[in-house]
Amino acid sequence: MALYGARVLPHLLNVVMNNKQSRRIRARVCEGLSGEVVEIGFGTGHNLPFVPTTVTRLYAVEPSGVGVRLASERIATSNVDVDVVGLDGQRLPLADESVDNALCTWSLCTIPDPVAAVREVSRVLRPGGRLHFVEHGASPDVGVRRWQERLNGVQQRLFGGCNLNREIDAILIEGGLRIEQLDTYYGKGEPKPFAWFNEGRAVKQ
């Protein structure tokens, strides 16, 4: 499984996380970003085509070296300067209050301690800075939630520790951010246990 997670999974995610629906969502989430931005869970750079020109620099945090290599072409053709600065969203190698905004798409599900990661985002954000996010998480529907609990162990093994049942709003609040906007919905064309999405913005208090 170690070889699968390190070598195979980044290639798989590079494909499955780049469909029409995810691109549409990424475009919405990236709207309004500006200045210096830190992205938690940079992956293979799928957000880069949607990062507006108002962003002056993107600090990418990504644990997978294979993922960063797969992103090399997107980085090379991006209009935004990209610095790959770290591996761990729980410990950002950035100074306090050093970035204007943060970006996180489908990543809090996998970080071992997502509250610690949000606290780090809060630490490095300048006053009034925002986290732009979309995450999948625990469904409010009892039947769907039961399936999420049943499938969670398999999901973790197959997708690098990804959890289906995290309460995204609670994680953001416990991490010290105030939710400013939150839209929740089932992703179209996907099985419901995998597709309860939380999309919005949270501001540094």
C-alpha positions as CSV (number, residue, x, y, z in Angstrom):
1,M,0.0,0.0,0.0
2,A,2.9,2.4,0.6
3,L,4.0,2.1,-3.0
4,Y,0.4,2.6,-4.1
5,G,-0.1,5.7,-2.0
6,A,3.2,7.3,-3.0
7,R,3.3,6.4,-6.7
8,V,0.0,5.3,-8.0
9,L,-2.5,7.4,-6.1
10,P,-1.2,10.8,-7.3
11,H,-1.7,9.7,-10.9
12,L,-5.2,8.5,-10.1
13,L,-6.2,11.7,-8.4
14,N,-4.7,13.7,-11.2
15,V,-7.4,12.2,-13.4
16,V,-10.4,11.7,-11.2
17,M,-10.2,15.2,-9.7
18,N,-10.2,16.9,-13.0
19,N,-13.7,16.5,-14.3
20,K,-16.2,19.1,-15.6
21,Q,-18.0,19.4,-12.2
22,S,-14.8,19.8,-10.2
23,R,-13.4,22.4,-12.6
24,R,-16.6,24.4,-12.3
25,I,-16.4,24.3,-8.5
26,R,-12.7,25.2,-8.5
27,A,-13.5,28.3,-10.6
28,R,-16.1,29.5,-8.1
29,V,-13.9,28.8,-5.1
30,C,-10.9,30.7,-6.6
31,E,-13.0,33.8,-7.3
32,G,-11.9,36.8,-5.3
33,L,-8.4,35.5,-4.3
34,S,-5.8,38.2,-4.3
35,G,-2.3,39.1,-3.1
36,E,-0.2,36.4,-1.6
37,V,-2.1,33.1,-1.2
38,V,-1.2,29.8,0.5
39,E,-2.8,26.7,-0.9
40,I,-3.1,23.7,1.4
41,G,-3.2,20.4,-0.5
42,F,-1.9,21.8,-3.8
43,G,-2.1,18.3,-5.3
44,T,-1.2,18.3,-9.0
45,G,-2.1,22.0,-9.5
46,H,-5.7,21.6,-10.7
47,N,-6.6,25.0,-9.2
48,L,-3.9,27.0,-11.1
49,P,-6.0,27.6,-14.3
50,F,-8.6,29.3,-12.1
51,V,-6.4,31.4,-9.8
52,P,-7.1,35.1,-10.8
53,T,-4.3,37.4,-11.9
54,T,-4.9,39.5,-8.8
55,V,-2.9,36.8,-7.0
56,T,0.8,37.9,-6.9
57,R,2.2,34.7,-5.5
58,L,1.0,31.2,-4.5
59,Y,2.7,29.3,-1.8
60,A,1.9,25.6,-2.4
61,V,1.9,23.0,0.4
62,E,1.8,19.4,-0.8
63,P,3.1,16.2,0.8
64,S,3.4,14.3,-2.5
65,G,6.5,14.8,-4.5
66,V,4.9,12.9,-7.4
67,G,1.9,15.2,-7.3
68,V,4.2,18.3,-7.5
69,R,6.1,16.7,-10.5
70,L,2.7,16.0,-12.2
71,A,1.9,19.7,-11.7
72,S,5.1,20.9,-13.4
73,E,3.4,21.8,-16.7
74,R,0.6,23.6,-15.0
75,I,3.1,25.6,-12.9
76,A,5.1,26.4,-16.0
77,T,2.1,27.8,-17.9
78,S,0.5,29.6,-14.9
79,N,0.2,33.3,-14.8
80,V,0.9,33.2,-11.1
81,D,4.3,32.7,-9.5
82,V,4.2,29.4,-7.5
83,D,6.6,28.5,-4.7
84,V,6.3,25.0,-3.3
85,V,7.1,25.7,0.3
86,G,6.1,22.7,2.5
87,L,4.8,19.2,2.9
88,D,2.5,19.5,5.9
89,G,-0.6,21.7,6.2
90,Q,-0.4,21.2,10.0
91,R,2.9,23.0,10.1
92,L,3.2,25.8,7.6
93,P,6.7,27.2,7.0
94,L,5.4,30.8,6.8
95,A,5.5,33.7,9.2
96,D,2.6,34.9,11.3
97,E,0.2,37.1,9.3
98,S,2.2,36.8,6.1
99,V,-0.4,35.9,3.5
100,D,-3.6,37.7,2.3
101,N,-5.7,34.6,1.6
102,A,-5.7,30.8,1.7
103,L,-7.1,28.1,-0.6
104,C,-8.1,24.5,0.2
105,T,-10.0,22.2,-2.1
106,W,-10.8,18.6,-1.1
107,S,-7.9,18.4,1.3
108,L,-9.1,18.7,4.9
109,C,-10.6,15.2,4.5
110,T,-7.1,13.8,4.4
111,I,-4.9,15.9,6.8
112,P,-4.5,13.8,10.0
113,D,-5.3,16.8,12.2
114,P,-7.5,19.1,10.2
115,V,-8.1,21.5,13.1
116,A,-4.4,22.0,13.5
117,A,-4.2,22.8,9.8
118,V,-7.0,25.4,10.1
119,R,-5.2,26.9,13.1
120,E,-2.1,27.2,11.0
121,V,-4.1,28.9,8.2
122,S,-5.5,31.4,10.8
123,R,-2.0,32.0,12.1
124,V,-0.5,32.9,8.7
125,L,-3.5,34.9,7.4
126,R,-3.3,38.7,7.8
127,P,-6.2,40.3,9.7
128,G,-9.4,40.0,7.6
129,G,-7.8,37.3,5.3
130,R,-10.1,34.5,4.1
131,L,-9.8,30.8,3.5
132,H,-11.6,29.9,0.2
133,F,-12.6,26.2,0.4
134,V,-14.5,23.3,-0.9
135,E,-14.5,20.0,1.0
136,H,-16.6,16.8,1.1
137,G,-17.8,15.8,4.6
138,A,-20.4,14.3,6.8
139,S,-23.9,14.3,5.3
140,P,-26.9,15.6,7.3
141,D,-29.0,12.7,6.0
142,V,-29.1,9.8,8.4
143,G,-29.1,7.1,5.8
144,V,-26.2,8.6,3.8
145,R,-24.3,9.1,7.0
146,R,-24.6,5.4,7.9
147,W,-23.1,4.5,4.6
148,Q,-20.3,7.0,5.1
149,E,-19.4,5.4,8.4
150,R,-19.5,1.9,6.8
151,L,-17.3,3.0,3.9
152,N,-14.9,5.2,5.8
153,G,-12.2,2.6,6.5
154,V,-12.1,1.5,2.9
155,Q,-12.0,5.1,1.7
156,Q,-9.0,5.8,3.9
157,R,-7.1,2.8,2.7
158,L,-7.8,3.5,-1.0
159,F,-7.4,7.3,-1.0
160,G,-4.5,8.1,1.2
161,G,-6.3,8.6,4.5
162,C,-9.3,10.5,3.1
163,N,-12.3,10.6,5.5
164,L,-15.9,10.7,4.4
165,N,-17.4,11.8,7.7
166,R,-15.7,14.9,8.9
167,E,-17.8,17.9,10.1
168,I,-16.2,20.6,8.0
169,D,-18.0,23.6,9.6
170,A,-17.0,22.4,13.1
171,I,-13.4,22.0,12.0
172,L,-13.2,25.5,10.6
173,I,-14.8,27.1,13.7
174,E,-12.6,25.0,16.1
175,G,-9.6,26.1,14.1
176,G,-10.3,29.8,14.8
177,L,-12.0,31.0,11.6
178,R,-15.5,32.5,11.3
179,I,-17.6,31.0,8.5
180,E,-18.6,33.9,6.3
181,Q,-20.3,31.9,3.5
182,L,-21.3,28.3,3.3
183,D,-23.1,26.4,0.6
184,T,-23.8,22.7,1.1
185,Y,-25.0,20.3,-1.6
186,Y,-24.6,16.9,-3.2
187,G,-22.3,16.8,-6.1
188,K,-24.0,15.8,-9.3
189,G,-23.6,12.4,-10.7
190,E,-21.7,11.0,-7.7
191,P,-22.7,8.5,-5.0
192,K,-24.1,10.5,-2.1
193,P,-21.7,9.1,0.6
194,F,-18.8,10.6,-1.4
195,A,-20.4,13.8,-2.5
196,W,-21.7,16.0,0.3
197,F,-19.9,19.2,-0.5
198,N,-19.2,22.2,1.8
199,E,-18.2,25.2,-0.3
200,G,-17.5,28.7,0.9
201,R,-15.3,31.2,2.7
202,A,-14.1,31.6,6.3
203,V,-12.5,34.7,7.6
204,K,-9.8,35.2,10.2
205,Q,-11.4,36.6,13.3
